[in-house]
Amino acid sequence: MLLLKPDLPKPSPSHVERAKLELHRRVGGSKVLDAAESCARFASDESEAEGELPDVVVLAETTQDILTTLAVARETEVPVTPRAGGTGRTGGAVPVTGGIVLALTGMNQIVEIDPAEGLAVVQPGVVLGDFHAAVEAEGMFYPPDPNSLSGCCLGGNVAENAGGPRAFKYGVTRDYVLGVEAFLIGGQHIHCGRRTKKGVTGYDVTSLLVGSEGTLAVLGDITLRLVPKPPHLMTLMVLLSDLDVAAKLVARATSSGLIPRCIEILDSGTLEAMRQAGNPINAGAQAMLLIDVDGDEAQCEAQAERLAGLSDDLGALELLVAQDASQRDRLWNARREMSPAVRRMAKNKLSEDVVVPRQAMGELLRRVARTSERSGIRTVTYGHAGDGNLHVNFLWNEPEELPQVDQAIEQLFHDVIDLRGTLSGEHGIGVLKAPYLHLEQSAELIRLQQDLKRVFDPAGLLNPGKIFPSQGHGAC
Ligand SMILES: Cc1cc2nc3c(=O)[nH]c(=O)nc-3n(C[C@H](O)[C@H](O)[C@H](O)COP(=O)(O)OP(=O)(O)OC[C@H]3O[C@@H](n4cnc5c(N)ncnc54)[C@H](O)[C@@H]3O)c2cc1C
């Protein structure tokens, strides 16, 4: 059921032809692709979701390109899927019925950085890593840091409400979005939110659009809050003999009032992938914690000392404190390259993103191990332990194993809900998790959200097949 495409009707060929003609005429030749070989790379993202080849792709460069594309979609009744960096993990940017893909990476200007007001204005196609560099050059800091930061864009981050390792101390993308310019399929062009620190005027439409996965509006300029860059940063790596002990260390650190910038947890399978990728890691280690603390130098040292004490108490095998930026980068680069390293362990990998209360992390990890044993499907788990946000990766080689993969994933979701967790911490629901939405949310809540969607998009043309289960998609 997991990898089934939602059974949604494709737009009629005559409507598609009209849309192509209109887009060529009104947006312009070089920005409109309709040859199959040019459109192919817009059919998928970094998930296992299967899409259709888009009929036509618009490479937007201006707000007028967005407005025109939405007008053509409306007039011809051809669906449109917004797309930024294409690094999504749940198929959000995957066109499940073909139609138009609206690619926004060409809108990549940082419009403004204002350190005095602590804000920046960016176009939706700005790559997150470039934005970090530009902001930090001004002595400011934009905390959200999905590990895909060299490829994902701020429009995609806002649409997914992306998190990342630093979310534990600093929060997620939503905590930094002050306002957005939004284009509605009905032709409306709205600015919502504010540039000021405070503001409570009207409904919080900005927050509704954050995390709406491209289903309510296309985002244009985004106004983001910045904070001062912490002066000092220290990274600790703790190796432990057991994943349970690692979970205990996280619980003790957080309940004793320590607030590291991030606490990443990696299980034994992940460590094996890192060893295979050339990282010399103690052979006895079954778990790793990668911890960043920030603040002034004295605060960093005090936090590091307390963490070292807790690690000793729990019998850590090894504790390494990165002494300089290059050591720190080496540790973090290994963490960032770990996802592709895990991918090399099997022909297929599906990365699930779930959250449980921190105290329940050990129990979830035990249940995942049991499910893996029962189903024969290998799993490796890592994630943002400070938030209880775990990425459970299912690895398999043969298509015949898919039913077991499906069952194992469904079991994971049941366990997460049973432990009072949530189905997604940062990757969104997209197309892959839509069939499971009902496990967490009541029919009334789902209906209310679908009603809201209809207010923004009465004909269901904007990113169909996402978030809500469709006919033939498992849960209807
Ligand atoms: C190796 C790797 C590591 C990752 N690590 C993390 C992590 O630590 N934390 C995390 O949160 N995520 C992580 N991700 C997931 C992914 O990078 C994020 O979801 C990211 O926010 C997607 O951004 P994108 O620009 O690639 O968006 P896309 O994949 O292009 O699109 C994502 C969604 O946003 C919508 N969208 C895009 N642009 C717009 C727009 N302008 N207006 C309206 N809707 C739009 C699309 O329709 C789609 O639904 C990781 C992915 C990879 C491959």
The ligand as an SDF file (V2000), in Angstrom:
LIG
                    3D

 53 58  0  0  0  0  0  0  0  0999 V2000
   20.0620   13.8800    2.6690 C   0  0  0  0  0  0  0  0  0  0  0  0
   18.8110   14.5750    3.1480 C   0  0  0  0  0  0  0  0  0  0  0  0
   18.7660   15.0600    4.4490 C   0  0  0  0  0  0  0  0  0  0  0  0
   17.6250   15.7130    4.9090 C   0  0  0  0  0  0  0  0  0  0  0  0
   17.6190   16.1910    6.1820 N   0  0  0  0  0  0  0  0  0  0  0  0
   16.5480   16.8760    6.6250 C   0  0  0  0  0  0  0  0  0  0  0  0
   16.5470   17.4140    7.9600 C   0  0  0  0  0  0  0  0  0  0  0  0
   17.5010   17.2740    8.7270 O   0  0  0  0  0  0  0  0  0  0  0  0
   15.4390   18.1030    8.3390 N   0  0  0  0  0  0  0  0  0  0  0  0
   14.3690   18.2890    7.5020 C   0  0  0  0  0  0  0  0  0  0  0  0
   13.4130   18.9510    7.8970 O   0  0  0  0  0  0  0  0  0  0  0  0
   14.3350   17.7700    6.2580 N   0  0  0  0  0  0  0  0  0  0  0  0
   15.3980   17.0760    5.7960 C   0  0  0  0  0  0  0  0  0  0  0  0
   15.3690   16.5580    4.5230 N   0  0  0  0  0  0  0  0  0  0  0  0
   14.1480   16.6860    3.6960 C   0  0  0  0  0  0  0  0  0  0  0  0
   14.1180   17.9130    2.7310 C   0  0  0  0  0  0  0  0  0  0  0  0
   15.4210   18.3860    2.4490 O   0  0  0  0  0  0  0  0  0  0  0  0
   13.2580   19.0190    3.3200 C   0  0  0  0  0  0  0  0  0  0  0  0
   11.9030   18.6030    3.3690 O   0  0  0  0  0  0  0  0  0  0  0  0
   13.3180   20.3480    2.5580 C   0  0  0  0  0  0  0  0  0  0  0  0
   12.6190   21.3210    3.2980 O   0  0  0  0  0  0  0  0  0  0  0  0
   12.7550   20.2710    1.1560 C   0  0  0  0  0  0  0  0  0  0  0  0
   13.1480   21.4420    0.4870 O   0  0  0  0  0  0  0  0  0  0  0  0
   13.2360   21.4700   -1.1050 P   0  0  0  0  0  0  0  0  0  0  0  0
   13.6490   22.8300   -1.4970 O   0  0  0  0  0  0  0  0  0  0  0  0
   14.0770   20.3890   -1.6220 O   0  0  0  0  0  0  0  0  0  0  0  0
   11.7040   21.2360   -1.4800 O   0  0  0  0  0  0  0  0  0  0  0  0
   11.0190   20.2580   -2.5440 P   0  0  0  0  0  0  0  0  0  0  0  0
   11.3800   18.8480   -2.2680 O   0  0  0  0  0  0  0  0  0  0  0  0
   11.2370   20.7640   -3.9100 O   0  0  0  0  0  0  0  0  0  0  0  0
    9.4900   20.4900   -2.1650 O   0  0  0  0  0  0  0  0  0  0  0  0
    9.0030   20.1420   -0.9100 C   0  0  0  0  0  0  0  0  0  0  0  0
    7.5390   20.5800   -0.7830 C   0  0  0  0  0  0  0  0  0  0  0  0
    7.4620   21.9790   -0.8150 O   0  0  0  0  0  0  0  0  0  0  0  0
    6.5680   22.4170   -1.8300 C   0  0  0  0  0  0  0  0  0  0  0  0
    7.1160   23.6730   -2.3440 N   0  0  0  0  0  0  0  0  0  0  0  0
    8.3810   23.8960   -2.7750 C   0  0  0  0  0  0  0  0  0  0  0  0
    8.5300   25.1940   -3.0750 N   0  0  0  0  0  0  0  0  0  0  0  0
    7.3490   25.8040   -2.8440 C   0  0  0  0  0  0  0  0  0  0  0  0
    6.8660   27.1340   -2.9640 C   0  0  0  0  0  0  0  0  0  0  0  0
    7.6190   28.1400   -3.3680 N   0  0  0  0  0  0  0  0  0  0  0  0
    5.5710   27.3680   -2.6390 N   0  0  0  0  0  0  0  0  0  0  0  0
    4.7640   26.3810   -2.2020 C   0  0  0  0  0  0  0  0  0  0  0  0
    5.1700   25.1140   -2.0660 N   0  0  0  0  0  0  0  0  0  0  0  0
    6.4470   24.8290   -2.3750 C   0  0  0  0  0  0  0  0  0  0  0  0
    6.5230   21.2800   -2.8250 C   0  0  0  0  0  0  0  0  0  0  0  0
    5.3090   21.2740   -3.5390 O   0  0  0  0  0  0  0  0  0  0  0  0
    6.6460   20.0860   -1.9060 C   0  0  0  0  0  0  0  0  0  0  0  0
    5.3930   19.7570   -1.3780 O   0  0  0  0  0  0  0  0  0  0  0  0
   16.4960   15.8840    4.0470 C   0  0  0  0  0  0  0  0  0  0  0  0
   16.5470   15.3970    2.7230 C   0  0  0  0  0  0  0  0  0  0  0  0
   17.6780   14.7490    2.2730 C   0  0  0  0  0  0  0  0  0  0  0  0
   17.7120   14.2440    0.8650 C   0  0  0  0  0  0  0  0  0  0  0  0
  1  2  1  0
  2  3  1  0
  2 52  2  0
  3  4  2  0
  4  5  1  0
  4 50  1  0
  5  6  2  0
  6  7  1  0
  6 13  1  0
  7  8  2  0
  7  9  1  0
  9 10  1  0
 10 11  2  0
 10 12  1  0
 12 13  2  0
 13 14  1  0
 14 15  1  0
 14 50  1  0
 15 16  1  0
 16 17  1  0
 16 18  1  0
 18 19  1  0
 18 20  1  0
 20 21  1  0
 20 22  1  0
 22 23  1  0
 23 24  1  0
 24 25  2  0
 24 26  1  0
 24 27  1  0
 27 28  1  0
 28 29  2  0
 28 30  1  0
 28 31  1  0
 31 32  1  0
 32 33  1  0
 33 34  1  0
 33 48  1  0
 34 35  1  0
 35 36  1  0
 35 46  1  0
 36 37  1  0
 36 45  1  0
 37 38  2  0
 38 39  1  0
 39 40  1  0
 39 45  2  0
 40 41  1  0
 40 42  2  0
 42 43  1  0
 43 44  2  0
 44 45  1  0
 46 47  1  0
 46 48  1  0
 48 49  1  0
 50 51  2  0
 51 52  1  0
 52 53  1  0
M  END
$$$$
